[in-house]
C-alpha cells in the first residue's frame, strides 16, 4: 500500500462503495453475511431513518488511490448529548484491510 487518504462520503456512488466494501473484504468467508444494500443505505438516510432526526452521521472511506481499503461511521446524538451535557460520539461500521495505517487514518478522521 502506498498512500492512505480518508474521504468523507458525499454522494450515492461513495455511499454504495461504503456499503459494498465489506462484501469484497470478506469475500470467501463462511462467517460473513452481507447486508441488504438498500437497507444499509437507508440506515444512513435522514429521510428514511427517524433516528437521524436528532443525530448526525458521517461516513468515511479510506482510499489507496481509487481502491477502497477501509470504512468507518461517526455518529453523534445531539439529543443524548444535550440531556447528559456531554459531547460524546460513537463509531461503527469499521472495516479495514489488515494495515495499521488504514485503521489509524480512519479513527483519526472520526
Secondary structure, 3 states (H helix, E strand, C coil): CCCCEEEECCCHHHHHHHHHHHHHHCCCCCCCCCCCHHHHHHHCCCCCCHHHHHEEEEEEEEEECCEEEEEEEEEEEHHHHHHHCCCCCEEEEEEECCCHHHHHHHHHHC
